[in-house]
């Protein structure tokens, strides 16, 4: 017998969580695409999807947030910090790859200096993942050492059954608490989990070999970089859709009298990202910018924070306007 | 304050027009406790706010031996620095820091110091120059080699004149060929060339360099020729930064985060990152 969450249970769960002051987010159909969004009705929750178009990072690391309000007088300035809006949030229907990415983001945002905008939100989050029973040809979690039913980063992992409901597995204490609190919503039944979808491993990818090559600077001048990345247009779509990309800008938006200090997503693929005021730019070519992103994913995240820099969600491949496939670069560096 | 990205308010107490588009500000914290307790080490940097515009990163150009205020020197060249340049004495701006590592001045006790800077690269070096001048007895010979494109562009002109007068420093100033004026008494030539001609003795000497990347590159070569080992040579890098605390993803050179592991590096470290800074 397994603990089961069915459609009625989910409907009531959304209702109960709402009453208990939780926000509820889940994959919903939005403008022709499935996206993680805030949800109030069970009817909105999408169940038939490979992976939402956006990553779930925006619930803890929003695209834009105000960190201070600034009143600018003639000589004096009043600066009022803005506390991060950090509601208790349940994110439902998270793909296991996205769940894994939260540990990566946390590692960056707590590296010696604690970014409370991130931690306060993430600490108030409950991640309910659903193991993948479908995938597409951009999925590659198995190539980065994950599985479509990985539990890392999830508080609760659900498995779809042949009866269109979910088997519940509470992974963390927080997950167990949630299951306990709302146990009347779940039923015991003998339903069978559907088989999971496992992406085919494209070509030969050896992550250790990739990491070893990236650990020295010998590859910096390798013509492989301009060759592989020549078609990149530098739009940054890969970074914005990536669950582990954490780059941001801090800037003021407003008038000469009232302004808001903002923390906004930014992208290492954009040409002026590292441009100095002098005109000097350490990453002055798209090849160098791409190399930086690839090193961040497969070397920096590992050596600096002992975390996965890439979870194989495949969004960067799906959204790329020129179909620059990161797995091809991984293959090249596995040789 | 819990938010690591929020600046402290500072008042501009003094303004010096150093060179065309280059200004120095002396800054005092508005918060009394901070004014008394703020401390930093030579080589560290901060993020400076022009409210309504944003933040820019520069070093703290004063020496920690001078307490009560800090100084910054910047060239008006972008949105934030142009807005900062519009401010005057009594105005409020923002500062957060100090960030990064610092020059290991304690290890340098008893050493001869060779300071090499180009253009707007003098401010971080000036912090440690003034440190060694304020603790003069802790150091051996002190040599400064400083150059800029033209005479007008030299920063800290009055301080340079003061160093020139002092008998206990050798101060060599140079301008790039074509940048000299009729009454220029200094050298004419690029910093690496002038450095090589000055031929400082590498024995028991520490060299500190800051300037444009191309100047650093050729000075490292010149120092090697003069017999300096990579461990005797330090530089300070200042890449573009938005957070200063290892998160925004701009300053890293490969896996080296300039904001946290730098900005001060030895030449042996720099050589590993060469192609990318």
Interface residues (C-beta under 8 A of the other chain):
Chain A: X67 X68 X70 X72 X75 X76 X77 X79 X81 X108 X109 X111 X112 X113 X114 X115 X116 X117 X217 X220 X221 X246 X247 X248 X249 X250 X251 X252 X254 X255 X256 X257 X259 X261 X263 X266 X268 X273 X274 X275 X276 X277 X278 X280 X282 X283 X288 X292 X295 X296 X299 X300 X303 X304
Chain B: X1 X2 X3 X4 X5 X6 X7 X9 X49 X51 X52 X53 X54 X55 X56 X75 X77 X78 X81 X90 X91 X92 X93 X94 X120 X212 X213 X239 X240 X242 X243 X245 X246 X247 X248 X249 X250 X251 X252 X253 X254 X255 X257 X260 X272 X273 X274 X275 X276 X277
